[in-house]
Amino acid sequence: MRIVFVTFIIYLASSEAKAWYTVRNPFQFIEPEQKVHHITDCMDVRSDEGIFKYVKVPRFISSPKHSKLIDVATIEDSMQVCGLFLFTDPDKIIEIHIRHLDVDCEFGGLISVFDGWEMNGKYFPSTQDHPLTLEQRSNEFCNDRKQYPTYRTIYRSNQNAALVQYRIPVKGSFTITVRHLKNPEPCNILAQPDLSPSYQLSNYGGRKNCTLSTVFPAVLDILMSNIGEQTGKSLNYECDSESDRLVIGGTNSQKDDTNDIEILTNVCGKSKERSPPMNIFCEYTTIRLISSGKYRNEALITIGLPSFDDQYPLTLFCQTPGGLTDKK
């Protein structure tokens, strides 16, 4: 009987010890498992959070003439620059955490984190709108800490868009974690088709420019506006170029800077009525809220893809090589 009882006690002890391994402190924070995304395309546009991994393995071929392996990367265009274009909701910013870095400086490898987007030499937000200089917005580094002593592991954008560019000629890899954080006062916004039913621009009472940009032609409506000195309850589409206003226009890739836009109209005033639709047939659309700081300006705007069949009274065709701007 004693033998059976002792055996039973041992069994209970072993069962309880095993059960304790599955018990968790209720106050302990367990980070949820993050999805891993493998980067396979040279140009990739993503709105996901999670872990992003890129690995380049050198490819070799056999050379019968020399009886040795030759790196194929020396034959290809090994200095190609690729990009991971990140975006999120209008009221969020992007945090990029460099978890792993194996980018060899000796072979021309380089990685860059850019605050915003850069496409064909155009910057979003533009240099006029962003609070930082281009030098401050761009952070380049590789494995050589002496060459890049200011290299950090965590970067945060000022708006809902960020870019990771990389050049890995022979071999290398990197791993980053992307998080979307709340932005209490979104100013510059990069819009995407179907990203949001509407976008709000506001200067929050400050002296600054806030811009809604797209990288596609757009049709837009102003749902509500409260801009500048109030003299009535309707929109003014011919506001003074020196006053607080909403500048609506666009540009094509031939322009050197997205600051230099072709203007369709300057809008100001107070209205809760929906404006007539406006077509911007340009490669890039810009809606810039210019504020002196004297007023708390804001506007609520919808953006979508235009149709050439819809010819609205307010329509802008941007200048093309050998052509002229057409404004109706």
C-alpha positions as CSV (number, residue, x, y, z in Angstrom):
1,M,0.0,0.0,0.0
2,R,2.8,2.4,0.9
3,I,4.5,1.7,-2.5
4,V,1.3,2.5,-4.4
5,F,0.8,5.8,-2.4
6,V,4.4,6.9,-3.0
7,T,4.0,6.1,-6.7
8,F,0.8,8.2,-6.8
9,I,2.6,11.2,-5.1
10,I,5.5,11.0,-7.6
11,Y,2.9,11.0,-10.5
12,L,1.2,14.1,-9.1
13,A,4.4,15.9,-8.6
14,S,5.6,15.2,-12.1
15,S,2.2,16.2,-13.5
16,E,2.1,19.5,-11.6
17,A,5.7,20.3,-12.6
18,K,4.9,19.8,-16.2
19,A,1.7,21.9,-15.9
20,W,3.6,24.9,-14.5
21,Y,5.6,25.3,-17.8
22,T,2.3,26.3,-19.6
23,V,1.3,28.8,-16.9
24,R,2.1,32.5,-17.8
25,N,2.2,35.5,-15.6
26,P,-1.1,37.4,-16.4
27,F,0.8,40.7,-16.4
28,Q,3.6,39.5,-18.7
29,F,3.4,41.0,-22.2
30,I,3.8,38.5,-25.0
31,E,4.6,40.1,-28.3
32,P,2.4,38.7,-31.1
33,E,4.1,36.7,-33.7
34,Q,4.9,38.9,-36.7
35,K,4.4,37.9,-40.3
36,V,7.5,37.4,-42.4
37,H,7.6,38.9,-45.9
38,H,10.3,37.8,-48.3
39,I,11.3,40.5,-50.7
40,T,11.6,39.1,-54.2
41,D,10.8,42.0,-56.5
42,C,13.3,44.8,-57.2
43,M,10.5,47.4,-56.9
44,D,7.9,46.5,-54.3
45,V,5.1,48.5,-52.8
46,R,3.7,47.3,-49.5
47,S,1.3,48.5,-46.8
48,D,1.9,45.5,-44.5
49,E,3.4,45.5,-41.0
50,G,5.8,42.7,-40.0
51,I,9.2,41.4,-40.8
52,F,10.7,42.0,-44.3
53,K,13.7,39.9,-45.4
54,Y,15.9,40.1,-48.4
55,V,18.7,37.7,-49.3
56,K,20.9,37.7,-52.3
57,V,23.0,34.6,-52.8
58,P,25.9,34.8,-55.4
59,R,25.3,32.7,-58.5
60,F,28.2,31.0,-60.0
61,I,28.9,29.3,-63.4
62,S,31.7,27.0,-64.4
63,S,34.3,28.2,-66.8
64,P,35.8,25.3,-68.7
65,K,38.5,27.5,-70.1
66,H,39.9,28.5,-66.7
67,S,38.5,25.5,-64.7
68,K,37.1,27.8,-62.0
69,L,33.8,29.3,-60.9
70,I,32.9,32.8,-62.2
71,D,30.5,35.1,-60.4
72,V,27.5,35.8,-62.7
73,A,26.9,39.1,-60.9
74,T,30.1,40.5,-62.6
75,I,28.4,39.9,-65.9
76,E,25.0,41.4,-65.0
77,D,24.3,45.0,-64.1
78,S,25.5,44.5,-60.5
79,M,24.9,48.1,-59.4
80,Q,21.1,48.0,-59.8
81,V,19.3,50.0,-57.1
82,C,16.0,48.4,-55.8
83,G,13.4,49.8,-53.5
84,L,10.8,48.8,-50.9
85,F,8.1,51.5,-51.0
86,L,6.1,51.5,-47.7
87,F,2.8,53.3,-47.0
88,T,0.1,53.1,-44.4
89,D,-3.1,54.9,-43.4
90,P,-3.1,58.8,-43.6
91,D,-3.1,59.2,-39.8
92,K,-0.1,57.0,-39.2
93,I,3.7,57.0,-39.6
94,I,6.1,54.2,-40.3
95,E,8.8,52.9,-38.0
96,I,11.6,50.8,-39.6
97,H,13.8,48.7,-37.3
98,I,17.0,47.3,-38.8
99,R,17.2,43.8,-37.3
100,H,20.0,42.3,-39.4
101,L,22.4,43.9,-41.9
102,D,24.9,42.1,-44.1
103,V,25.6,44.7,-46.9
104,D,29.3,44.7,-47.9
105,C,30.7,48.2,-48.5
106,E,33.8,46.8,-50.2
107,F,31.8,45.5,-53.2
108,G,29.6,48.6,-53.5
109,G,26.8,47.5,-51.3
110,L,24.6,50.2,-49.7
111,I,21.2,50.5,-48.1
112,S,19.3,53.7,-47.5
113,V,16.2,54.6,-45.5
114,F,14.4,57.7,-46.9
115,D,11.7,59.7,-45.1
116,G,9.1,59.7,-47.8
117,W,9.2,58.4,-51.4
118,E,11.6,59.2,-54.2
119,M,10.5,58.3,-57.7
120,N,12.4,59.3,-60.9
121,G,14.1,62.1,-59.0
122,K,10.9,63.4,-57.5
123,Y,10.4,63.6,-53.8
124,F,7.2,63.0,-51.8
125,P,6.6,65.1,-49.8
126,S,8.4,67.8,-51.8
127,T,11.4,69.7,-50.4
128,Q,9.1,72.7,-49.9
129,D,6.6,70.8,-47.7
130,H,8.8,68.5,-45.6
131,P,10.1,69.8,-42.2
132,L,13.6,68.2,-42.9
133,T,16.2,68.8,-45.5
134,L,16.9,66.1,-48.1
135,E,20.2,65.3,-46.4
136,Q,18.3,64.8,-43.1
137,R,15.7,62.6,-44.7
138,S,18.1,60.2,-46.3
139,N,20.2,57.8,-44.2
140,E,22.7,55.6,-45.9
141,F,24.9,52.9,-44.4
142,C,26.5,49.5,-44.9
143,N,28.6,47.1,-42.8
144,D,31.4,49.6,-42.3
145,R,30.6,51.5,-39.1
146,K,33.7,53.7,-39.5
147,Q,32.5,54.9,-42.9
148,Y,28.9,55.5,-41.6
149,P,29.3,56.4,-37.9
150,T,25.8,57.9,-37.6
151,Y,24.2,54.6,-38.6
152,R,21.1,53.9,-36.4
153,T,18.9,50.9,-36.2
154,I,15.4,52.6,-35.8
155,Y,14.0,55.2,-38.1
156,R,10.6,56.9,-38.1
157,S,9.0,58.8,-41.0
158,N,7.2,62.1,-40.6
159,Q,4.2,60.9,-42.7
160,N,2.5,57.8,-44.0
161,A,5.2,56.9,-46.5
162,A,8.8,55.7,-46.3
163,L,11.3,54.0,-48.6
164,V,14.1,51.5,-48.2
165,Q,16.5,51.5,-51.1
166,Y,19.3,48.9,-51.4
167,R,22.1,48.0,-53.8
168,I,23.7,44.6,-53.2
169,P,26.0,43.8,-56.2
170,V,27.3,40.3,-55.2
171,K,25.8,38.9,-52.1
172,G,24.2,40.1,-48.8
173,S,21.1,40.3,-46.8
174,F,19.0,42.5,-44.5
175,T,16.0,42.1,-42.2
176,I,13.8,44.9,-41.1
177,T,10.7,45.2,-38.9
178,V,8.0,47.6,-40.0
179,R,5.4,49.1,-37.6
180,H,2.6,51.6,-38.2
181,L,2.3,54.2,-35.4
182,K,-0.4,56.7,-34.7
183,N,0.3,60.2,-35.9
184,P,-1.7,62.8,-33.8
185,E,-1.3,65.6,-36.3
186,P,-0.8,64.3,-39.9
187,C,0.3,67.1,-42.2
188,N,1.8,65.6,-45.4
189,I,-0.1,62.6,-46.8
190,L,0.7,60.3,-49.7
191,A,-2.7,59.1,-51.1
192,Q,-3.3,55.7,-52.7
193,P,-6.3,54.5,-54.7
194,D,-8.9,53.1,-52.2
195,L,-6.6,53.8,-49.2
196,S,-9.2,56.1,-47.5
197,P,-12.7,57.4,-48.4
198,S,-11.5,61.0,-47.6
199,Y,-8.4,62.9,-46.5
200,Q,-8.2,65.7,-44.1
201,L,-5.6,68.5,-44.4
202,S,-5.0,70.8,-41.5
203,N,-2.3,73.2,-40.4
204,Y,-3.4,72.8,-36.7
205,G,-3.1,76.6,-36.4
206,G,0.6,76.7,-37.4
207,R,2.6,78.4,-40.1
208,K,3.4,75.6,-42.5
209,N,2.5,73.8,-45.7
210,C,0.6,70.5,-45.6
211,T,0.2,68.6,-48.8
212,L,-1.8,65.7,-50.1
213,S,0.1,64.0,-53.0
214,T,-0.6,61.2,-55.4
215,V,1.6,59.4,-57.9
216,F,-1.2,59.0,-60.3
217,P,-3.8,61.2,-62.2
218,A,-6.7,62.0,-59.9
219,V,-10.2,63.3,-59.7
220,L,-11.0,65.1,-56.5
221,D,-13.8,66.8,-54.6
222,I,-13.6,69.2,-51.6
223,L,-16.2,68.0,-49.1
224,M,-15.6,70.7,-46.5
225,S,-13.2,73.7,-46.2
226,N,-12.4,76.4,-43.7
227,I,-9.4,78.3,-45.1
228,G,-8.2,81.8,-44.5
229,E,-10.3,84.9,-43.7
230,Q,-14.0,84.1,-43.7
231,T,-16.0,86.5,-45.9
232,G,-18.9,84.2,-46.8
233,K,-20.1,80.6,-46.8
234,S,-18.9,79.5,-50.2
235,L,-15.7,78.6,-51.8
236,N,-13.5,81.1,-53.7
237,Y,-11.7,79.5,-56.6
238,E,-9.6,82.6,-57.4
239,C,-7.9,83.3,-54.1
240,D,-4.9,85.7,-53.8
241,S,-1.6,84.1,-54.3
242,E,-0.4,85.6,-51.0
243,S,-3.3,84.5,-48.8
244,D,-4.0,81.3,-47.0
245,R,-5.2,78.9,-49.7
246,L,-5.5,75.4,-51.1
247,V,-3.4,75.1,-54.2
248,I,-4.6,72.3,-56.5
249,G,-2.5,71.2,-59.5
250,G,-0.1,68.6,-60.7
251,T,3.1,67.9,-62.6
252,N,4.7,65.4,-64.9
253,S,8.0,63.6,-64.6
254,Q,9.7,66.1,-66.9
255,K,9.6,68.6,-64.1
256,D,12.8,68.8,-62.0
257,D,10.9,69.3,-58.7
258,T,7.4,68.5,-57.4
259,N,7.5,72.0,-55.8
260,D,7.1,73.4,-59.4
261,I,3.5,72.4,-60.2
262,E,1.0,73.5,-62.8
263,I,-1.9,75.1,-60.9
264,L,-5.5,74.4,-61.7
265,T,-7.0,76.7,-59.0
266,N,-6.4,78.4,-55.7
267,V,-9.2,77.7,-53.2
268,C,-10.1,79.5,-50.0
269,G,-13.2,80.3,-47.9
270,K,-15.6,78.4,-45.8
271,S,-18.1,75.8,-47.1
272,K,-19.8,72.6,-46.0
273,E,-21.1,71.9,-49.5
274,R,-19.3,69.5,-51.8
275,S,-17.4,71.2,-54.6
276,P,-17.7,70.3,-58.3
277,P,-15.3,67.4,-59.3
278,M,-11.9,68.4,-60.5
279,N,-9.8,66.3,-62.9
280,I,-6.0,66.4,-62.7
281,F,-4.6,64.6,-65.8
282,C,-0.9,64.7,-64.6
283,E,1.5,62.0,-63.5
284,Y,1.5,63.5,-60.0
285,T,-1.3,65.3,-58.3
286,T,-0.6,67.9,-55.6
287,I,-3.1,69.5,-53.2
288,R,-1.1,71.9,-51.0
289,L,-2.6,73.8,-48.0
290,I,-0.5,77.0,-47.5
291,S,-1.0,78.6,-44.1
292,S,0.4,81.8,-42.7
293,G,-0.4,80.8,-39.1
294,K,-3.1,83.4,-38.7
295,Y,-5.9,80.9,-39.1
296,R,-6.7,77.3,-38.3
297,N,-7.1,76.0,-41.8
298,E,-8.6,72.6,-42.8
299,A,-10.1,70.9,-45.7
300,L,-11.7,67.5,-46.3
301,I,-11.0,65.9,-49.7
302,T,-11.9,62.8,-51.6
303,I,-9.5,61.4,-54.3
304,G,-10.0,58.8,-56.9
305,L,-8.9,57.7,-60.3
306,P,-10.2,59.9,-63.2
307,S,-11.9,58.9,-66.4
308,F,-11.2,60.7,-69.7
309,D,-14.9,60.4,-70.4
310,D,-15.7,62.7,-67.5
311,Q,-14.9,66.3,-68.7
312,Y,-15.6,68.5,-65.7
313,P,-15.5,72.3,-65.8
314,L,-12.3,72.3,-63.7
315,T,-9.8,70.1,-65.6
316,L,-6.0,70.3,-65.9
317,F,-3.9,68.5,-68.5
318,C,-0.2,68.8,-67.6
319,Q,2.4,69.8,-70.1
320,T,4.0,67.1,-72.1
321,P,7.2,67.3,-74.2
322,G,6.4,69.4,-77.3
323,G,2.9,70.1,-76.0
324,L,1.1,72.8,-74.1
325,T,-0.8,72.8,-70.8
326,D,-4.5,72.6,-71.3
327,K,-6.6,74.1,-68.5
328,K,-10.4,74.3,-68.8
